[in-house]
Amino acid sequence: MTRSATGPAPAAPLPSPKERRRLREARALSEAQVAAAVGVTPATVRAWETGRTSPRGRRRTAYARLIGCDEHRPAPPPSVEATGSSTMSPTEPGTGTTPDAPTPEEPSLDAPTPEAPAAAAPPALDLPAQEGSAHGTTAPDAHAPAPRPSAGLTAEEAYDALYGRAAPGLTRQMYLLTGRRKLAREAVEHAFRIAWQRWPEVARDRDPAGWVRAASYEYAMSPWHRLRRAHRRPDALPEDPARHALLDALLGLPPAYRRTLLLHDGVGLGLPETAAETEASTPATASRLLNARAAVAERLPGTVEPTEPGGRPALHDRLGALALAEEVPEPPPAPAVRAGSERIAELWTRAALCFGVLLIGTTAFTLHTAPTQYEQPLAPAERVAGVPPRGGPEKLTPQDLKLQKSLRGELTHGPERLVPRIP
């Protein structure tokens, strides 16, 4: 008995959740791209790759075909290292064309990769590393993590690639978050210094650019900057009335609201991703976003309404235009940041060694000078049953005994002493 051509196809086999993630990353696909192609949310794809749930029906077949583990197409190589490249693209069997995947329709605050040229897009904060090419490229999907370094790159080359991709746009984000140009550059430089010190951890992260962004936001929003004279007050606001009002409204929000609004409406992260990056629950993040939008809409009416049904609010494009119009200091070169990170790590290592030597010396000195046994102190005299304490001389101390012995041993000079004797 043969299966009908119009009958249901057998379920595509799926590997383990860990293998699903490896296959997706081997094809340089993000969770958002897979979610859009299959017709689910990025959180659902993440649940498939962690083993909490599994796809079913047509979504299971589409997901298996997309990551390359269906029965009609051979699986990709066992690892990215074996191919020497991490930029492979999935192709439809027999056609040589890529499957249907969402193309980025809106710019995000993250800097784009130089390998993704596309049509001109509205201004946004996703400036590339090269000057003057902001309107010639569009940013990748806002939820798409930065491509992980391939095995053919050294640690320095992979770090420099991530720095060149993320640093320019991240500096503009920090300016909108703080209103201080110097602090924006300092926060990005500090985050990338920490990233180089922990590079093995960052390189294995699912989203290296998101790791650096979170570190930059934490440093920029630290309340300790209020104690520094250079960062007590924000820089002068733009002269243009529209940009002046927008930046003033943004800086007037509480720090938590400002960060949530910038990540969701500026960078383009989803509500679960924004909640995870701000270390808050999804309901709390939604409440912060609504309150921030209400505060901005009160000062700038018509800003938070979407430009089209189901699209991004107009605030997304206005934030991008504001960041592009302002002059933000360029971040230092990547080799300089790496050298500064290594120098700071060396200084901290020396300081830790000196502190350890000082602690060991102090401990040795204390052990050498401390008493070896406990000497119970003499209790003061007390009245017992109404009898007063003895008023005579107390017990001689060792010093008194030593003095007495020395006086007895000395010879007398002059007339003989009268020594009373008992008859």
C-alpha positions, 0 to 999 in steps of 0.5 A: 500500500502506497502513501497518497501524494496528497496525504500528510507528510511524516513528521520531520525528525528533530535532534536534541534541544542543544543540537537544534541550537547548534544547527541554527547557529551554524547557519547564522540564523537568529531566533527572530529570523527562525520565529518569523519564518516558522510563524511563532515568537522568538520566545517559542523558538527559545523554548524549543532550544531549551527543551521546554517544548517541541514544535508540532505539525507544519511548524515542526516540519518547517523548523526542521527544514529551516535548521537543516535536519529534515529527512530530505536534506543532509544535515550541516557539518557537525560544527562550525569549526569544521567548516572554518566559517560561520556565515553559511546561509540555508538554501531550499533543496534543489533551488539554491535559494534561501527560504523565506525569512523576514527582512529587517523592515525597521532600523534599530539602535544596534550598529549593522554589520558591514556585510548586510547592505540593503536599501535606504532606511529611515534614520536610526541609531544603527550607524555602521563603523564607517562614516557617511554610510548610515543611510546606505544600510539597514540594521539587522533584526533587532532581536538577532544576536551578533554573529559569533566569531568563527574559528578562523579568527583570532581572539583579537580579530573577533574582538575588533570585529565586534567592537567595530560593529557595535561601538558606534551605535552603542555610543549614541545610545549612551548619549540618549540615555545620559545626555552626556557625550563624555560619559557615553564614550566612557561607558562604551569603553568601560564595557568593552574593556570588561568584555576583553577581560572576559572574552572567552565568556563573551565569545561564547555568549549567544548575543555578544553585542547584547552582553556589551550593551548591558554592561554599558547601560549599567555603567552609564546609569550608575548613581556614583557619577553624580559625585564626579564633577565632570558628570554632575550636569548633562551637556547643553541640549540641542538648539533645534526645538524639536530635538531639544524637546525630545531629548529633554523629555527623555532625560526627564524620565526616571532612569529605569523608565528611560532605559526601558523606553530606549531598549523597546522603542529605540533599539527594538527589543521585544518586551520579554527581551527588554525585561530580561536585559533590565532584570525585571519581570515582564509585567513590571517592564510593561508598566514602565513602558506604558508610564514612560510613553505616557510621560513623553506623550504628555510633553510631545503629543503624537510621538508614541502613536504608531506610524502605521497599524501594527508598526513601530511608534513614531518615537523610534524614527525620532530617536534615530534622527536625534542620535544621528543629528548630534555630534557624539565623540567617536570611540577609541580604536579597538587596539587601544581599548584592548591595551587599556584593558590589559593594563588595568588588569595588570594593575589590579593583579599587582594590587591584589598581590601586594594586598596578599603579601601585606595580609600574610605579613600582618598575620605572621607578626600577630602570631609572633607577638601574641601571648601563648597562654591565658593569664587569669586576672586577679579578682578585686577584693570583696566584702564577705559576710560583713568582713572587710577585705584585707587591708594589708599588702597584697601579693607581691608581683614578679617585679616586686619579688625581683626588686626584693631579691636584688635588695637582699643581695646587695652589701650594706655600706656604713654602720651596721643595720639594726635587725630585730631578732626573735628571742 
